[in-house]
Amino acid sequence: MSDDRVPREPRSGDSGWRCAGLRWGLPAEPALLWRHPERGERASTLSPGRPIAFTTGAARRCVGVRRGDRHTACPTAAAIPPTAVSAQCPECARLDRSYSVAADTRADDPRPYDVYLAWFGPGWVKVGITATEREGARLLEQAALSYVLLGRGPLMAARRAESVLGAALAVPDRIPYAAKRAAREAVPPPPERAAELAELHARARALTALPESLQVLPCAPVHHDAAFALDRPRPPGPVGLVQLAPHATVAGTVEAVAGPDVSLRDADGRALILDTRQLAGWPLTTADPSAPTTAPVRPTEPPPSPPAPEPLF
C-alpha cells in the first residue's frame, strides 16, 4: 500500500503483517486495519483521490476474533478461501457470534440500544438495532445511504421493537449486497430518501405494540452522501468486482468508500469495486500505483427485485 503508515511487507517473504479488513471510525472515516501477532495493529485511512496498490501473498488466513481492543488469534491460522466473504474459520466465526448481540446471548447487556430504519435504495429499507455508544458507525459499516432512529432503550426492548417493526412495516432485517451496490450508481436526492423514511417513521410511532421501556425518538434523517464520497462526480460506465487470488495485483485511485466496498479507478480507467471483507486475512506487498490490475474482475451482480410487502392479515 502506498502510505508510510501502512506496514510494508518485503517481497521476499511474509513479515507477519496481514490486512484485518476495513473499519469505520467517528467522525466518519474509513481505514484499512493491519495486524501483526507481536506488533499489534495499525490503520491507514482511505480518502478519495488516494492511490492504493498492493499484491496479495500466497495464502489467506483466518483473522481470529476481535472484541473491543482485544484480539484473539486463530489457534490454527486456518486457511480461508480467496473469495470468501467471511475472513474467519468456522470455529472463530462461532466464537465471534457467541459475543454478538444478534445471537441473543447478552440479555444482561446494560448499554442502551438504538432501533433504526436504514435506507439502501428504492424499496430497500431495513430495520435493525445498534449500541447507542457507537453513534451510527454501524450504519456506515452496512453502507446505509440514509437512516433514521426510531427509539432507544434496553437491549431486550430494542430487540422486541425490531421484531414488531419488521412485521408491522413489512421491512426485512437484511439487504442483499447486490442491491446496495446497484443503488449507489444512481442515488435519489436526500429529500426523496428522507420522505420515505419519514413516512415509515410516522407509521412506527403510531404502533401500540412497542415496548413501554422504549423511548421514541423524533424523526431526524441522516444521509451518508458526503461520508461515502458519493456527492463527487464520477464518470459513467460499467463497474467490475475484484476477485482476489494469490499473487494478484490491485492498483488504482480511491473514488469512494461505502460500507466494506472501496470504489477504485485503475490505470486503464476501469471502475472497480474492492470488497474489503474479502481483503481481510491476506498478506499484502506494496505495488506501484501505476501497475496494471492483474486480479480477476467480474461484472457486478444484477440487483434483485425488492421484496413485495406481505399482508398483515
C-alpha positions in Angstrom: 0.0 0.0 0.0 1.3 3.4 -0.8 1.2 5.0 2.6 4.1 5.3 5.1 1.8 4.4 7.9 1.0 1.1 6.3 3.3 -1.8 7.3 5.3 -2.8 4.2 6.0 -6.5 3.7 9.2 -7.5 2.0 8.7 -9.0 -1.4 10.9 -12.0 -0.4 8.6 -13.2 2.4 5.8 -12.7 4.9 6.7 -10.3 7.6 3.7 -11.2 9.8 1.5 -8.2 8.9 -1.9 -9.1 7.4 -4.8 -7.0 6.4 -7.6 -7.2 9.0 -10.3 -5.5 6.9 -11.9 -2.1 6.9 -13.2 -0.2 9.9 -15.3 2.9 10.1 -14.4 5.3 12.9 -16.0 8.5 14.1 -16.1 11.1 12.7 -17.0 9.1 9.6 -13.6 8.0 8.3 -12.8 4.5 6.8 -9.5 2.9 7.4 -7.8 -0.3 6.5 -6.6 -2.3 9.5 -3.3 -4.2 9.7 -2.4 -6.7 12.4 0.8 -8.3 13.5 1.0 -11.1 16.1 3.7 -9.3 18.0 3.4 -5.6 17.0 -0.3 -5.1 17.3 -2.5 -3.1 14.9 -2.1 -0.2 12.6 -4.5 1.7 10.4 -4.3 3.6 7.2 -7.2 5.9 6.2 -8.9 5.7 2.8 -9.8 9.1 1.4 -10.9 10.0 -2.2 -8.0 10.6 -4.5 -5.6 8.4 -2.6 -3.6 5.8 -4.6 -3.9 2.3 -3.4 -1.8 -0.5 -4.8 -0.9 -4.0 -3.5 -0.1 -7.6 -4.4 -1.5 -10.4 -2.4 0.6 -13.1 -0.9 0.5 -16.9 -1.2 -2.4 -17.7 1.2 -5.2 -16.1 3.1 -5.5 -16.9 6.8 -8.3 -16.6 9.4 -8.2 -13.2 11.2 -9.4 -14.7 14.5 -11.7 -12.8 16.9 -11.6 -9.2 17.9 -13.8 -7.7 20.6 -13.2 -4.1 21.5 -9.4 -3.6 22.0 -8.7 -7.3 22.5 -7.8 -9.6 19.6 -7.6 -13.4 19.9 -5.6 -15.1 17.1 -7.0 -18.1 15.3 -5.2 -21.1 17.1 -4.7 -22.9 13.8 -4.1 -20.0 11.4 -6.7 -21.7 9.3 -6.7 -21.2 5.5 -9.6 -19.1 4.1 -10.9 -19.4 0.5 -9.7 -16.4 -1.5 -13.1 -15.1 -2.4 -15.0 -16.0 0.8 -16.9 -13.0 2.3 -16.0 -14.1 5.8 -12.4 -14.0 6.9 -13.0 -16.3 9.8 -12.7 -20.1 10.0 -15.9 -21.9 11.3 -14.5 -22.2 14.8 -13.6 -18.5 15.1 -16.9 -17.5 13.5 -18.9 -19.5 16.1 -16.9 -17.8 18.9 -17.4 -14.4 17.4 -21.1 -14.9 17.1 -21.4 -16.1 20.7 -20.4 -12.5 21.6 -22.8 -10.9 19.1 -26.0 -9.1 20.1 -27.6 -10.9 17.1 -27.1 -14.2 18.9 -29.4 -13.1 21.8 -26.8 -14.4 24.4 -26.3 -11.0 26.1 -29.7 -10.2 27.6 -28.0 -8.6 30.6 -26.1 -6.0 28.5 -26.7 -2.8 30.4 -26.0 -0.4 27.5 -28.8 1.5 25.7 -29.6 0.5 22.2 -31.0 2.4 19.2 -33.6 1.0 16.9 -33.2 2.3 13.3 -34.6 2.2 9.8 -31.9 2.2 7.2 -32.4 3.2 3.5 -30.3 1.4 0.9 -32.2 2.0 -2.3 -35.8 2.4 -3.6 -37.8 -0.3 -2.0 -34.8 -1.4 0.1 -35.3 -0.4 3.8 -34.3 -2.5 6.7 -34.9 -2.4 10.5 -32.1 -3.0 12.9 -30.5 -2.2 16.3 -27.1 -0.8 17.3 -25.5 0.2 20.6 -26.1 3.9 21.2 -22.4 4.4 22.1 -21.4 3.6 18.5 -23.1 6.8 17.3 -24.1 5.5 14.0 -20.9 3.7 13.0 -22.9 0.5 12.4 -24.9 2.3 9.6 -21.7 3.3 7.9 -20.4 -0.3 8.1 -23.6 -1.5 6.5 -23.4 1.1 3.6 -26.8 2.6 4.5 -27.3 5.7 2.3 -29.7 7.2 4.8 -31.2 6.3 8.1 -33.5 7.5 10.9 -33.5 6.4 14.5 -36.9 5.2 15.8 -36.3 4.6 19.5 -33.8 4.0 22.3 -33.9 1.6 25.3 -32.6 -1.5 26.9 -31.4 -4.4 24.7 -34.4 -6.6 25.0 -36.8 -3.7 24.5 -34.9 -2.8 21.3 -35.0 -6.4 20.2 -38.7 -6.6 20.7 -39.2 -3.3 18.9 -37.1 -4.6 16.0 -39.4 -7.6 15.7 -42.6 -5.6 15.9 -41.5 -3.1 13.4 -40.2 -5.7 10.9 -43.7 -7.3 10.8 -45.8 -4.2 11.0 -43.9 -2.2 8.4 -43.0 -5.2 6.2 -39.3 -4.4 6.2 -36.5 -7.0 6.4 -33.5 -7.1 8.8 -31.0 -7.8 5.9 -30.4 -6.3 2.4 -28.6 -8.2 -0.4 -25.2 -6.6 -1.3 -26.1 -6.6 -5.0 -29.0 -4.3 -4.2 -26.8 -2.0 -2.1 -24.2 -1.7 -4.9 -26.7 -1.1 -7.6 -28.4 1.7 -5.7 -25.2 3.6 -5.4 -25.0 4.0 -9.1 -28.0 6.3 -9.2 -28.8 7.7 -5.8 -32.0 9.7 -5.4 -31.6 13.1 -3.7 -31.7 13.2 0.1 -35.2 14.7 0.2 -36.7 11.7 -1.5 -35.0 9.3 0.9 -36.0 11.4 3.8 -39.6 11.4 2.7 -39.7 7.6 2.5 -38.1 7.3 6.0 -40.4 9.9 7.5 -43.5 8.0 6.2 -42.2 4.8 7.8 -41.2 6.6 11.0 -44.8 8.0 11.3 -46.3 4.6 10.9 -43.9 3.2 13.5 -44.8 5.9 16.1 -48.5 5.0 15.6 -48.0 1.4 16.7 -49.3 0.4 20.1 -47.2 -2.8 20.4 -43.9 -1.1 21.0 -42.3 -1.8 24.4 -43.1 0.8 27.1 -39.4 1.0 28.0 -38.5 2.2 24.5 -38.1 6.0 24.2 -39.5 7.0 20.9 -37.2 9.5 19.1 -38.1 12.3 16.8 -37.7 11.9 13.0 -34.2 13.2 12.1 -32.9 11.6 8.9 -29.1 11.2 8.5 -27.6 11.0 5.0 -24.2 9.5 4.1 -23.5 11.0 0.7 -20.5 13.0 1.9 -19.2 10.3 4.2 -19.2 7.8 1.3 -17.9 10.5 -1.2 -21.0 9.8 -3.4 -21.5 13.5 -3.8 -18.5 13.7 -6.1 -18.9 13.4 -9.8 -17.8 10.0 -11.3 -17.5 9.0 -14.9 -20.4 6.7 -16.1 -19.7 3.2 -17.3 -19.7 -0.4 -16.2 -18.3 -1.4 -12.8 -16.3 -4.6 -12.2 -16.0 -6.5 -8.9 -12.4 -7.5 -8.0 -11.9 -11.2 -7.3 -8.8 -11.7 -5.1 -6.4 -14.5 -5.7 -2.9 -15.5 -4.6 -0.1 -13.2 -6.1 -2.6 -10.9 -7.7 -2.2 -7.1 -8.0 -4.8 -4.4 -7.5 -3.9 -0.8 -8.2 -5.9 2.4 -8.7 -7.2 5.5 -7.1 -9.8 5.6 -4.4 -13.1 7.3 -5.6 -15.5 6.4 -2.8 -15.9 4.1 0.2 -19.3 2.8 1.2 -19.6 0.1 3.9 -16.9 -2.5 3.1 -16.7 -1.5 -0.6 -13.9 0.6 -1.9 -14.6 2.1 -5.4 -11.4 2.4 -7.4 -10.4 3.7 -10.9 -7.4 1.7 -12.2 -4.7 2.7 -14.6 -6.8 1.6 -17.6 -9.7 3.8 -16.5 -11.8 0.9 -15.3 -14.2 1.4 -12.4 -13.7 -1.3 -9.9 -15.2 -2.3 -6.5 -12.9 -3.9 -3.9 -14.8 -5.7 -1.3 -12.6 -5.4 1.8 -14.4 -8.3 3.5 -12.5 -10.4 1.0 -9.3 -8.5 1.6 -9.1 -9.4 5.3 -6.6 -12.2 6.0 -4.3 -11.6 3.1 -0.6 -10.6 3.5 -0.1 -7.7 1.1 3.0 -6.3 -0.5 3.3 -2.7 -1.7 2.9 -2.4 -5.5 3.4 0.5 -8.0 0.2 2.6 -8.1 0.5 2.7 -11.9 0.8 -1.1 -12.2 -1.9 -3.0 -14.1 -4.6 -4.8 -12.1 -4.0 -8.5 -12.6 -6.6 -9.8 -10.1 -9.6 -11.2 -11.9 -12.5 -8.8 -12.4 -16.1 -9.9 -13.0 -19.3 -7.9 -13.6 -21.3 -6.9 -10.6 -24.4 -8.9 -9.9 -27.7 -7.6 -11.2 -29.8 -6.3 -8.3 -32.7 -8.5 -7.0 -36.2 -7.1 -7.0 -37.3 -5.5 -3.8 -39.5 -7.9 -1.7 -43.2 -7.5 -2.1 -44.9 -6.3 1.1 -46.5 -9.2 2.9 -50.2 -8.8 4.0 -50.6 -8.3 7.8 -53.8 -10.4 7.8 
